[in-house]
Amino acid sequence: MAKITCGKCGTEFKFEVAKNFESCPVCGASFDDEEENVDAEDRSDWITWYYYGVKDEKGNKISLYLLKDRIINLEKSGNLYYLIKEFQAPPKDENGNCDAAKKELRKYVPDAFKEVQSVSKVQCPYCFSKEYTLMNRGFSIWTGFLGSGKAKRVCNRCKREF
């Protein structure tokens, strides 16, 4: 009885069952050998990229990263850089952008070159503290239950509502 084995995950399938499959149902790898050759041809002009992290004067890692197509001599540069990942990716495009290399790097390091998340700009107008608590408004004799579903901010430092 003939069997087909997936080259990527090693799962074996009976030939009668797997003869109609174009890709492995377990891992999604292609059973077609021609696609692998085309993929290898596309990668023939790829170069080696280096993804570095930067350290401060004290040697602590900071959130600054470099993507270079040339290797940095880590011994010569002192204790400022450290290598995170070495990988193959397309060279820079005609505009000098390395977006394709960044896209390829995200396959290995998913959080590489993420957008910086903005910091909350809500602050107390009296003491300028950024620590506050959201509380529900309660019943009032003046307005009754009107506005009781809204939230109010109370500063944790000066205890004022805003």
MOWOPE-V617071 format. One record per residue. N is the residue number from 0. SS is DSSP state (~ for helix, > for strand, _ for the rest). BURIAL is # if it has 16 or more other ideal C-beta (glycine too) atoms within 10 Angstrom, else .. Layout:
<<N SS BURIAL> <N SS BURIAL>>
This chain:
<<0 _ .> <1 _ .> <2 > .> <3 > #> <4 > .> <5 _ #> <6 _ .> <7 _ .> <8 _ .> <9 _ .> <10 _ .> <11 > .> <12 > #> <13 > .> <14 ~ .> <15 ~ .> <16 ~ .> <17 ~ #> <18 _ .> <19 _ .> <20 _ .> <21 _ .> <22 > .> <23 _ #> <24 _ .> <25 _ .> <26 _ .> <27 _ .> <28 _ .> <29 > #> <30 _ #> <31 _ .> <32 ~ .> <33 ~ .> <34 ~ .> <35 ~ .> <36 ~ .> <37 ~ .> <38 ~ .> <39 ~ .> <40 ~ .> <41 ~ .> <42 ~ .> <43 ~ .> <44 ~ .> <45 _ .> <46 > .> <47 > .> <48 > #> <49 > #> <50 > #> <51 > #> <52 > #> <53 > .> <54 > #> <55 _ .> <56 _ .> <57 _ .> <58 _ .> <59 _ .> <60 > .> <61 > .> <62 > .> <63 > .> <64 > .> <65 > .> <66 > #> <67 > .> <68 _ .> <69 _ .> <70 _ .> <71 _ .> <72 _ .> <73 _ .> <74 _ .> <75 _ .> <76 _ .> <77 _ .> <78 _ .> <79 _ .> <80 > #> <81 > .> <82 > .> <83 > #> <84 > .> <85 > .> <86 > #> <87 > .> <88 > #> <89 _ #> <90 _ .> <91 _ .> <92 _ .> <93 _ .> <94 _ .> <95 _ .> <96 _ .> <97 _ #> <98 ~ .> <99 ~ .> <100 ~ #> <101 ~ .> <102 ~ .> <103 ~ #> <104 ~ #> <105 ~ .> <106 ~ .> <107 ~ .> <108 _ .> <109 _ .> <110 _ .> <111 _ #> <112 _ .> <113 _ .> <114 _ .> <115 _ .> <116 _ .> <117 _ .> <118 _ .> <119 _ .> <120 _ .> <121 _ .> <122 _ .> <123 _ #> <124 _ .> <125 _ .> <126 _ .> <127 _ .> <128 _ .> <129 _ .> <130 _ .> <131 > #> <132 > .> <133 > .> <134 > .> <135 > .> <136 _ .> <137 _ .> <138 _ .> <139 > .> <140 _ .> <141 _ .> <142 _ .> <143 > .> <144 _ .> <145 _ .> <146 _ .> <147 _ .> <148 _ .> <149 _ .> <150 > .> <151 > .> <152 > .> <153 > .> <154 > #> <155 _ .> <156 _ .> <157 _ .> <158 _ .> <159 _ .> <160 > .> <161 _ .>>
